Each structure stands twice: as structure tokens, then as C-alpha cells.
Amino acid sequence: MAEGWLYSVRADIYTYTDEKGVLHFSNVPTSPKYRIKMREHHFDYKVLFSGVFDRLISDICVKHGIDPLLVKAIIKAESDFDPMAVSVDGATGLMQLMPETADDMGVIDRYDPRNNIDGGVKYLKRLMSIFKSDLRLVVAAYNAGENAVMRYSGIPPFKETQDYVKKVFKYLKSYKQMNGNSVKLVKD
């Protein structure tokens, strides 16, 4: 009952930051500056243990021949495992797919974890082909777009993209360490 009550009072939440750095919230955007922050049907998906999506990620990655730990690192960087995440640029879902990319990859529902991950992994596979499996360029292209990486013949000089690449590789390293380290018994 409590869940139904909580759900029934929810509404879309919009935000924008003004020139003085003040963050404004509203359920009714009164200016085009407002961007959607949370949709009415946004359930609290904050996944404390990202393993919830591990099986799905693994199944899709095996199908497409992509490292599931790379995909997990990208999801962590993109949406922090929130399938209802929406960026200010309009990217949505776990892998933050832009509408055009989602269409190109045959994604029907960008908020559906299976659809979103499948589309994101197909896009990664395409980037792997374009950039000859150079993971740094693939990750940079996932963030900045393949044309930007080609234009600069490497990681573009955008702070956001450079930070993004570092973040994804930090997460990838952590996931690889966790994946390789099982529980070890210590002798007293």
C-alpha cells in the first residue's frame, strides 16, 4: 500500500542552473532552460549492487563478442546503473543512448535494460570495427562520437571526453580486479 501511495504522488521533475549557479527545481517547467531530471514513472532504481544486470550484460556481450566488463564499466560511467537515467542532451537508459544511435541499432525502448544494453553493445561492436579494437579510441568515440575521434585522429581534446575515458578505464580495472579475485581464505 505504501508503495502505491508513494507512486501516486510522484511527478516529472525539471531542473536548471541559473547564471548565479543556483539550481532550480520544478514539476512544471516555466522556461525552456528547464531539463527533465526525473520522469513520473521513474522508480528508484539506484542499484547499490550493480550485479543486478550482470547476467543480462553477459548474455548480450557473449552474443556480440564484446567484453562484459567493458560494458559494465561504461554503464557505471554513463548511468550508474539507473535504467531510467536521462541526460540533458537526451541520452537515455543504462548505456545513455542518443535517439539516433538507438534507431541505428534497432532499439525500440531505450528505457528497457535489455533493449538498451543490446543497442549499446551493438554500437560498441561497430566502434570496435571502426577503431580496430583500440579500446581508448572506442571509449572516446562512445562519448564524443566517432567523427570527433576521426577528426582528431585520437582522443578529442575535450575535457569531458578525456575525463570519461579515464573514468571508464578506472571502472574497468576495478571490475577486472573484482572478477579475478574470489574470496580467499586466510590462515590464522
N, C-alpha and C positions, 0 to 999 in steps of 0.2 A: 504493500500500500504506500509506504513512504516513497518508494522509487517512482510510482505513478504521480504522486503529488509533486515531487521534485521536478519530474519531467514536464509536467503540465505548466509550470511557471517559467520555464526557460524561453528565451527569445534570442534572435540573432543579436550579436554584439558587434559593434563597429568601433574602431579607434582611429585616431590620427594624432600626430605630434605637431604642435604649432611652432611658430618661429622662435619662441622663448624656450622650447624644449618641454613644454607641458603636454602630458599625454591626456587626451580626451576620450571618454567612453560614451557610447550612446546605443540605445536599441533602435533609434530612429535617426538615420544619417541625414543631417540637415545641410550638409555641404559635400561637394564631390571629393573633398580631401579625405573623407572617411573611407576606410577599407574594412572589409569583413574580417573579424577576428575569430568569431565562433558562430557557427550555424545553429539554428534551433534544434536540429536533430543531432547535434554533436554530443555524443555520450562521453563520459570521462574515461577516455582510453589511455590515460597516462600509464604506460606499461613500465612498471618498476623492473620487471624481469623480462628482458627483450626476447627470451626464449619462446615466448608465446607464438612467434611467427617462424621459428626455426625450421619446422617440418615443411611448411609451405615454401619458404625460401629454398630449402634444399631440393625439394621436388622440382620446382621450376628451374633452378640452376642446373640440375642434372640433365633435364630435358634440353637445355640450350648450351650446355658445356661452359658455364661461367662459374667462377669460384663463389660459393655461397657466402664465404666470409667477407669478400669484397662487397657483395650486395648488402650484407648486414651492416657493414661499415658505412656504406652510402645511405642506407635508410636511417641509421643513427644520426648522421650529419644532416640529412635533409629534413626529417620529420620527428626525430626522437621517438620513433615507433608509434606515432599517432596517425591512424589511417584517415582521420578527418581533418588533418592539417591543411591549411590554405595559406599560401604566401601572398604578399602584397602584389606580386606580379601575376597571380592567377594559377600558379602551380599547385597541384592538389595531391593528397594521398600520401602513402608511406614513402614513395620514391619521388614525390613532388613533380609529377608530370605536367608539362605545359599542354594546353589543349591540342596544339598542332602535333606535338610529339605523340601524344596519346592516340590521336586519329591515325597518324602514320603507322603506329604499332598495333592498330586494331583494338584498342582498349575501348570498351563500351561504357564501363562505370569506373571512373578514376578513384572513387572512394572505396571500392571493393578491394580488399587486400590482394586477393588472387589476381584480379584483372590488373591492378596497379603494378604489382611486382612482376607479373608476366610482361607487361609493356615496358617496364623499366629494364628488365633483363634483356629483352629483345633489342632495346636501344643500346644497351651496353655491348651486346654482341656485335651490333653494327659498328659501334665506335671501335671495338677491338679489331675489326677487319680494316677499317679506315686507317687506324694508327698502329697497325701491325703489332697488337698486343702490348704496346708501351703503356703500362698502367698509369704512369704520371700524366701522359697526354690524354688517355681515355678519361681519367677522373676530371682533369681540367675541362675537357670537352663536355662532360656531363653537366658541369656547372656553367661554363661560359658559352657553350655551343661549339660545334665542330668547326664552323667558319672562323671563329676567333682564334682557335688553336692553329688552324692552317695559315691564317693571315700573319700570325706572329712566329710561325714555324717552331712553336713550342708553347709552353705555358704562358698565357697572356699576362701582361704586366698590371693586371687588375688586382688590387689588394684582396678583394673578396674571393677571387678565384685562387690566388696564392694561399690564402688562409684556409680555404676549403680543401685544397689538395693536402695540405699539412694535416688538417683535422681528420680527413678520411684515412690517411696513412697511419695516423696515431691510433684511430679506432681499429683499423685492420691489424696492426701489430698487437694490440691488446686482445682482439678476438683470436688471433693465431696462438698467442701465448696461453689463453684460457683453453683453447681447443686442444692444445698439445699437452697441457698439464692436467692429468687426472689427480684424484685425491691420493696423496702419498702418506703412507703410514710412517710414523717417526718412532724409532726405538727409544724407550726411556733410558 
